Amino acid sequence: MSERVFDICQIGTQGGSFTSPGSAAAATFLYPIDSAVNPELDRASQYPVQDRGRNSRNAAGQGYHGVRGSSVTLPSQLRFEDFADLAEMHWAGGIAATGSGPYTRVYPFEVGAPTLVPATIQLAGIDATEASMRLVSCLIDSMTLSFGDITAPGASPWTLSASVMGLDREISAYTASLSAKAGLETVQGHLTRLYEGPTGTAFASLTEAASSLKSFSITTNRFLRRRAYGGSTDVATKFGFGEQSNGTIEAKVAVSSTGKSDYHDIWNAAAPAALGERRWRVKAIGTGTKAFTLDFRIGITAVPYDEADGERLFKVTGELVDDSTLNALAQATIVNSIA
């Protein structure tokens, strides 16, 4: 028998907070995903090890469950209109828009007290008779935003992969939403620019590395933990962190004299030297005033050679470094027409 999979995803913001997620909410916002998913529920089932003088390990009626936890990975394209709804579960929560069309939202990858906002995620299939499920009190533990090698002719859309953690998974009736947000537009790799410079240069003043960026990927990790306590339920009640949040960067850039000095030579400095750090801004433009911008400080850890379409490239890899101006490891800014 094949696994049950779902290709319709709807999201609803829950009341409550990181430490008190609240109850399930109506999932009325349609979030298009690229492929069908299979939500998991682990109840930590166990049998005790007991020697009852028999050569069979598990005695009848002795099994038990532990604290449950749900999970799913949402694959999608990165879009100007609905990125903010996932950012609230991973980057920072409760972010208000500024402006009045276009609207701007700024999401720090926060390093202080968590403001993340949990959500209910409803999953269903096209077959109306198929049972649907919802994940309750969801946050995003890990998120990857990326686009592959830009080719001509060809399209290189930004993709988004979100690793979701929930406190529970329930079979729940599916109610069709109000539809997806209007005017969905995918962020494009070939309309993305790289700006970089020393750590003392303001992000807005970084120099464009023109005709340079070939591919890009950023992965941010929260190391979330479900927290449970003794009581009358097998469901965790809130979230915590197991480790400090971090992030990694990988980008292919053209080989040039500037690239050699700004990436390779900074990384390949003579010892003893501190890890080479630079400020980067990666900015993608869309129709009209739409824009998606990532600002961060990168600690460069390796600069091997790579290739694409027969061209030798620098493959710059590194880790996000806490930046005093951002007061965060990174900052995502989205500009769109969504109020």
NUSEDREN-905276 format. One record per residue (C-alpha): x negated, y, z; residue in one letter. Coordinates in steps of 0.05 Angstrom, whole numbers, plus 32768, in hexadecimal, padded with zeros to 4 digits. Layout:
BEGIN
XYZA;...
***
This chain:
BEGIN
800080008000M;7FE480447FEDS;7FDD807B8020E;801480AF8025R;7FFC80F18009V;801A81378004F;8011816D7FD0D;803D81A57FECI;802081CF8025C;80438205804CQ;8028822E8086I;8048825480BFG;8026827E80F4T;80338267813BQ;803B82918179G;8007828B81AEG;7FBC828D81AAS;7F7C826581A7F;7F83825081EFT;7FCF824A81EES;7FE6823781A8P;8031823881B5G;8065820D8193S;806E81FA814AA;80868231811AA;80AE823180DAA;807D822580A0A;80998254806BT;805B826B8045F;804A823D800AL;7FFF82328005Y;7FED82107FC2P;7FB981D87FCAI;7F9081BA7F92D;7F9D81717FA1S;7FC781447FCDA;7FB2813C8016V;7FBC8108804CN;7FC481248092P;7FA680F980C9E;7FBB80EC8111L;7F8B80CB8141D;7FA980B28183R;7F688094819CA;7F85804E81A6S;7F5E801E81D3Q;7F607FDA81F4Y;7F3C7FCF8236P;7F057F9C8239V;7F1A7F68826CQ;7EFF7F22827AD;7F3C7EF78288R;7F197EB5827EG;7F2D7EB08235R;7F087EB981F4N;7F397EEF81DCS;7F277F3781EBR;7F697F5D81E8N;7FA07F488219A;7FE87F558204A;80077F95821EG;7FC47FB38233Q;7FB97FE481FAG;7FC1802F8203Y;7FBA807181E0H;7F9180AE81F2G;7F9A80F881E0V;7FB081028198R;7F9481318164G;7FA68140811BS;7F7C815680E0S;7F7F81648095V;7F5181848062T;7F7381B88034L;7F5281BF7FEFP;7F6581FE7FC8S;7F4B82377F9FQ;7F3882787FC2L;7F6D82AC7FB3R;7F7182F67FC4F;7FB882F17FDDE;7FB882B7800ED;7F7082B28029F;7F8482DD8065A;7FB582A8807FD;7F7D82748084L;7F4B82A7809EA;7F7882B380DAE;7F6D826A80EDM;7F21826B80E4H;7EFF82AF80DEW;7F2782DC810DA;7F7082E4811FG;7FA1831E8127G;7F80834780F0I;7FAB838280DBA;7FA9839E8094A;7F9383E58087T;7FA8840F804BG;7FEA84108027S;7FE283EA7FE6G;7FAC83D47FDEP;7FA783B68023Y;7F6483A58043T;7F58836F8078R;7F1483658098V;7F05832280B9Y;7EC5831B80E3P;7EAC82D580EEF;7EB382E68137E;7E7E82D7816BV;7EA482EF81A9G;7EE582DA81CAA;7F0F82B38197P;7F4C82D58178T;7F5E829C8148L;7FA88293813CV;7FC4824B8138P;7FF582378101A;8026820080EFT;801681DC80AEI;804F81B7808AQ;803C81838056L;806D81638026A;8071813E7FE4G;8096814E7FA4I;80C381137FB1D;80F981307FDEA;810780EC7FFDT;80BF80E68015E;80B580F4805FA;80908135806CS;8061814580A5M;804A818280CAR;800B818F80F1L;801681BA812EV;7FE781EE814ES;7FB481ED8116C;7F7182108112L;7F3B820980DDI;7EFB81EA80F7D;7ED181F180B8S;7EDA82188078M;7EB382188037T;7EBA82508003L;7E9482447FC3S;7E8F82467F77F;7E6582197F4BG;7E3382297F14D;7E4F825F7EE6I;7E5082467E9ET;7E6382637E5BA;7E9682547E44P;7EB6823F7E85G;7ED982537EC5A;7EB982517F0AS;7EF1825E7F3CP;7EE282667F85W;7EFB822A7FACT;7F0F82247FF5L;7F0B81E58020S;7F2981EB8066A;7F1F81B4809AS;7F5D81BB80C6V;7F6481A4810FM;7FA9819F812EG;7FC2818A8172L;7FF7815C8156D;8017813F8116R;806281358112E;8092811A80DEI;80BD815680D0S;80F18168809BA;80D881938062Y;80FA81D58052T;80E581F78011A;80C4823A801DS;80CF82808005L;809A82707FD0S;805182817FCDA;803882C87FD5K;804282F37F98A;800D82FC7F63G;7FDD82C57F78L;7F9982D17F58E;7F5B82A47F5FT;7F1982C47F71V;7EE882B87F37Q;7E9E82A77F3AG;7E8C82CC7EFAH;7EAB830C7F18L;7E8083067F57T;7E4383317F65R;7E0983297F95L;7DEC83647FBBY;7DB1835A7FEBE;7D7B837F8010G;7D5483868052P;7D79837E8094T;7D7283C980A1G;7D9A83DC8063T;7DE483E9806BA;7E1083B68049F;7E3083EB801DA;7DEB84018006S;7DCF83BD7FF2L;7DB283B77FACT;7DD6838C7F79E;7DAE83507F61A;7DCC83587F1BA;7DD2831D7EEBS;7DB882F17F22S;7DEE82C97F48L;7DFC82847F29K;7E2182607F61S;7E32826D7FAAF;7E4B82487FE7S;7E58825B8030I;7E6D82298065T;7E82824280AAT;7E8B821380E5N;7EB1821F8126R;7EA481DC814AF;7EEA81DD8167L;7EFF81AD819ER;7F44819B81B5R;7F4B81A38200R;7F7881758228A;7F86816C8272Y;7FAA813B829FG;7FF68141829DG;80338122827DS;802081268233T;7FED810A8202D;7FE6814B81DCV;7FAD817D81E7A;7FC381C281FDT;7F8E81F181E2K;7F4C81F881BCF;7F05820481D0G;7EBF820381B0F;7E8D81CA81B4G;7E5381F38197E;7E4582398181Q;7E63824B813DS;7E33824C8102N;7E32825280B6G;7E07823D807BT;7DFA825D8037I;7DE5823F7FF5E;7DDC82677FB5A;7DBB825E7F72K;7D9B829E7F58V;7D7382AF7F1AA;7D2882AC7F1DV;7D0A82F27F17S;7CD5831D7F36S;7D0A833B7F64T;7D2582F67F76G;7CDE82DE7F85K;7CD083177FB4S;7D15831A7FD6D;7D2282D07FDEY;7CE582A47FD2H;7CAE82D07FEED;7CD782E4802CI;7CE3829A803AW;7C9C82858027N;7C7982B98054A;7C3782A58074A;7C3D828880BAA;7C47829B80F0P;7C8282C380D7A;7CCA82CB80ECA;7D0082AB80C2L;7D0D82D78085G;7D4F82FC808DE;7D768326805BR;7DB983478057R;7DE7832F801FW;7E2983478003R;7E4E83197FD4V;7E89833D7FB4K;7EBD83237F83A;7EED83517F5FI;7F3383417F46G;7F6A83647F20T;7F7283AD7F31G;7F5A83BB7F78T;7F5583737F8FK;7F1383607FAEA;7EF3832B7FDAF;7EB3833C7FFFT;7E848314802CL;7E5083398055D;7E1D8313807DF;7DD4830D8093R;7DB282CF8079I;7D7682AD8098G;7D55828C805CI;7D408245806BT;7D2C82298026A;7D2282417FDFV;7D1782057FB1P;7D1F82077F66Y;7D6081EF7F46D;7D7D81F47F00E;7DBD82007EDAA;7DC781FF7E8ED;7D7C81F47E85G;7D6A82317EADE;7D3B822E7EE9R;7D5B824F7F26L;7D4B825D7F6FF;7D7882357F9EK;7D7C82617FDBV;7D95823F801BT;7D9B825D8060G;7DC38267809FE;7DEF82A080B6L;7DCC82CD80E8V;7DF282F9811BD;7DF383408100D;7DF8837B8131S;7E1C83A780FFT;7E51837380F1L;7E51835B8139N;7E5D83178118A;7E3A82E180F0L;7E5F82F880B1A;7E998323809BQ;7ECE83158065A;7EF583508048T;7F328344801DI;7F56837A7FF5V;7F99836A7FD6N;7FE183837FCFS;7FFE83588007I;801B8383803EA;
***
